[in-house]
Protein backbone atom coordinates (compact mmCIF):
# COMPACT_ATOMS: atom_id res chain seq x y z
CA UNK A 1 0.00 0.00 0.00
CA UNK A 2 1.16 3.50 -0.70
CA UNK A 3 1.48 6.12 2.04
CA UNK A 4 -1.59 8.08 0.90
CA UNK A 5 -3.82 5.01 1.17
CA UNK A 6 -2.43 4.18 4.61
CA UNK A 7 -3.18 7.74 5.78
CA UNK A 8 -6.68 7.64 4.28
CA UNK A 9 -7.53 4.44 6.17
CA UNK A 10 -6.13 5.83 9.41
CA UNK A 11 -7.90 9.16 8.93
CA UNK A 12 -11.31 7.49 8.64
CA UNK A 13 -10.68 5.42 11.77
CA UNK A 14 -9.48 8.38 13.84
CA UNK A 15 -12.26 10.61 12.52
CA UNK A 16 -14.88 8.04 13.53
CA UNK A 17 -13.44 8.00 17.06
CA UNK A 18 -13.51 11.80 17.05
CA UNK A 19 -17.19 11.95 16.05
CA UNK A 20 -18.07 9.52 18.83
CA UNK A 21 -16.09 11.66 21.30
CA UNK A 22 -18.05 14.72 20.13
CA UNK A 23 -21.39 13.06 20.78
CA UNK A 24 -20.21 11.57 24.09
CA UNK A 25 -19.34 15.12 25.16
CA UNK A 26 -22.65 16.70 24.21
CA UNK A 27 -21.84 18.14 20.78
CA UNK A 28 -24.39 17.89 18.00
CA UNK A 29 -22.94 17.50 14.50
CA UNK A 30 -24.05 17.06 10.94
CA UNK A 31 -21.81 16.09 8.09
CA UNK A 32 -20.25 18.68 5.83
CA UNK A 33 -17.97 18.17 2.89
CA UNK A 34 -15.50 15.32 2.63
CA UNK A 35 -14.14 14.54 -0.84
CA UNK A 36 -13.75 17.47 -3.23
CA UNK A 37 -12.80 16.95 -6.86
CA UNK A 38 -9.78 18.85 -8.18
CA UNK A 39 -12.16 20.66 -10.54
CA UNK A 40 -14.37 21.82 -7.67
CA UNK A 41 -11.32 22.83 -5.65
CA UNK A 42 -10.14 24.98 -8.57
CA UNK A 43 -13.58 26.62 -8.85
CA UNK A 44 -13.63 27.29 -5.10
CA UNK A 45 -10.17 28.86 -5.30
CA UNK A 46 -11.17 30.97 -8.28
CA UNK A 47 -14.18 32.34 -6.39
CA UNK A 48 -12.13 32.96 -3.22
CA UNK A 49 -13.92 30.26 -1.21
CA UNK A 50 -11.00 27.88 -0.83
CA UNK A 51 -7.68 26.73 -2.23
CA UNK A 52 -6.99 24.54 -5.24
CA UNK A 53 -4.40 22.45 -3.35
CA UNK A 54 -6.87 21.30 -0.70
CA UNK A 55 -6.35 18.09 1.23
CA UNK A 56 -10.03 17.31 0.51
CA UNK A 57 -8.89 16.13 -2.93
CA UNK A 58 -6.76 13.48 -1.18
CA UNK A 59 -9.66 12.23 1.01
CA UNK A 60 -7.82 13.38 4.13
CA UNK A 61 -10.25 16.07 5.33
CA UNK A 62 -13.80 16.44 6.57
CA UNK A 63 -15.86 19.50 7.26
CA UNK A 64 -18.48 19.15 9.95
CA UNK A 65 -21.34 21.37 11.05
CA UNK A 66 -21.59 22.08 14.77
CA UNK A 67 -24.88 22.88 16.47
CA UNK A 68 -25.18 24.25 20.00
CA UNK A 69 -28.70 24.22 21.43
CA UNK A 70 -29.92 23.52 17.90
CA UNK A 71 -28.19 26.57 16.40
CA UNK A 72 -25.65 26.10 13.60
CA UNK A 73 -22.33 27.66 14.56
CA UNK A 74 -20.68 29.91 11.98
CA UNK A 75 -17.87 31.23 14.19
CA UNK A 76 -14.64 29.19 14.05
CA UNK A 77 -14.10 29.82 17.77
CA UNK A 78 -17.19 27.75 18.59
CA UNK A 79 -15.30 24.75 17.19
CA UNK A 80 -12.17 25.32 19.32
CA UNK A 81 -12.89 22.57 21.91
CA UNK A 82 -13.36 20.13 19.02
CA UNK A 83 -10.22 21.36 17.28
CA UNK A 84 -8.21 21.05 20.48
CA UNK A 85 -9.40 17.47 20.95
CA UNK A 86 -8.81 16.56 17.27
CA UNK A 87 -5.19 17.70 17.43
CA UNK A 88 -4.53 15.32 20.36
CA UNK A 89 -5.79 12.28 18.47
CA UNK A 90 -2.87 11.85 16.07
CA UNK A 91 0.37 13.61 15.18
CA UNK A 92 -0.93 14.29 11.63
CA UNK A 93 -4.23 15.81 12.82
CA UNK A 94 -4.71 19.46 11.82
CA UNK A 95 -7.56 21.82 12.61
CA UNK A 96 -8.69 24.58 10.27
CA UNK A 97 -9.21 27.02 13.12
CA UNK A 98 -5.41 27.33 13.28
CA UNK A 99 -5.13 28.45 9.64
CA UNK A 100 -4.24 32.05 8.75
CA UNK A 101 -7.81 32.31 7.42
CA UNK A 102 -9.64 30.31 10.12
CA UNK A 103 -11.83 27.44 8.91
CA UNK A 104 -13.12 26.03 12.19
CA UNK A 105 -15.24 23.25 10.75
CA UNK A 106 -12.25 21.71 8.87
CA UNK A 107 -10.51 18.64 10.33
CA UNK A 108 -7.71 16.98 8.39
CA UNK A 109 -4.51 14.96 8.27
CA UNK A 110 -1.39 16.62 6.89
CA UNK A 111 0.02 15.07 3.71
CA UNK A 112 3.11 16.28 1.85
CA UNK A 113 2.97 19.63 3.63
CA UNK A 114 -0.71 20.26 2.87
CA UNK A 115 -3.14 20.41 5.76
C-alpha positions in Angstrom: 0.0 0.0 0.0 1.2 3.5 -0.7 1.5 6.1 2.0 -1.6 8.1 0.9 -3.8 5.0 1.2 -2.4 4.2 4.6 -3.2 7.7 5.8 -6.7 7.6 4.3 -7.5 4.4 6.2 -6.1 5.8 9.4 -7.9 9.2 8.9 -11.3 7.5 8.6 -10.7 5.4 11.8 -9.5 8.4 13.8 -12.3 10.6 12.5 -14.9 8.0 13.5 -13.4 8.0 17.1 -13.5 11.8 17.0 -17.2 12.0 16.0 -18.1 9.5 18.8 -16.1 11.7 21.3 -18.0 14.7 20.1 -21.4 13.1 20.8 -20.2 11.6 24.1 -19.3 15.1 25.2 -22.7 16.7 24.2 -21.8 18.1 20.8 -24.4 17.9 18.0 -22.9 17.5 14.5 -24.0 17.1 10.9 -21.8 16.1 8.1 -20.2 18.7 5.8 -18.0 18.2 2.9 -15.5 15.3 2.6 -14.1 14.5 -0.8 -13.8 17.5 -3.2 -12.8 16.9 -6.9 -9.8 18.8 -8.2 -12.2 20.7 -10.5 -14.4 21.8 -7.7 -11.3 22.8 -5.6 -10.1 25.0 -8.6 -13.6 26.6 -8.9 -13.6 27.3 -5.1 -10.2 28.9 -5.3 -11.2 31.0 -8.3 -14.2 32.3 -6.4 -12.1 33.0 -3.2 -13.9 30.3 -1.2 -11.0 27.9 -0.8 -7.7 26.7 -2.2 -7.0 24.5 -5.2 -4.4 22.4 -3.4 -6.9 21.3 -0.7 -6.3 18.1 1.2 -10.0 17.3 0.5 -8.9 16.1 -2.9 -6.8 13.5 -1.2 -9.7 12.2 1.0 -7.8 13.4 4.1 -10.2 16.1 5.3 -13.8 16.4 6.6 -15.9 19.5 7.3 -18.5 19.1 10.0 -21.3 21.4 11.0 -21.6 22.1 14.8 -24.9 22.9 16.5 -25.2 24.3 20.0 -28.7 24.2 21.4 -29.9 23.5 17.9 -28.2 26.6 16.4 -25.7 26.1 13.6 -22.3 27.7 14.6 -20.7 29.9 12.0 -17.9 31.2 14.2 -14.6 29.2 14.0 -14.1 29.8 17.8 -17.2 27.7 18.6 -15.3 24.8 17.2 -12.2 25.3 19.3 -12.9 22.6 21.9 -13.4 20.1 19.0 -10.2 21.4 17.3 -8.2 21.1 20.5 -9.4 17.5 20.9 -8.8 16.6 17.3 -5.2 17.7 17.4 -4.5 15.3 20.4 -5.8 12.3 18.5 -2.9 11.8 16.1 0.4 13.6 15.2 -0.9 14.3 11.6 -4.2 15.8 12.8 -4.7 19.5 11.8 -7.6 21.8 12.6 -8.7 24.6 10.3 -9.2 27.0 13.1 -5.4 27.3 13.3 -5.1 28.4 9.6 -4.2 32.0 8.7 -7.8 32.3 7.4 -9.6 30.3 10.1 -11.8 27.4 8.9 -13.1 26.0 12.2 -15.2 23.2 10.7 -12.3 21.7 8.9 -10.5 18.6 10.3 -7.7 17.0 8.4 -4.5 15.0 8.3 -1.4 16.6 6.9 0.0 15.1 3.7 3.1 16.3 1.9 3.0 19.6 3.6 -0.7 20.3 2.9 -3.1 20.4 5.8 
